[in-house]
Amino acid sequence: MSDSDGVDIEDLLTAAQIAGAGDPEQEIEALQDLLRAAWGLMSERQQADLVESDEAQAVLQAEEEEGEEPDGE
């Protein structure tokens, strides 16, 4: 998937890796910044479509499960 300038998502992910310069925390920060910028450019419908996607729901579900306390304590 690329725009009219020939930039695609893989280019952006590579740029985030380079920005991280081998530091996973910096790479994560770059990816978060990129996602925030993309979110700001999206219409409300595009934002809803993303949040409702299977991929986003899987991530949100995993986050929810990670925050739960194990039963039986």
Buried (B, 14 or more C-beta within 10 A) or exposed (E): EEEEEEEEEEEBBEBBBEBBEEEEEBBEBBBEEBEEEBEEEEEEEEEEEBEEEEEEEEEEEEEEEEEEEEEEE
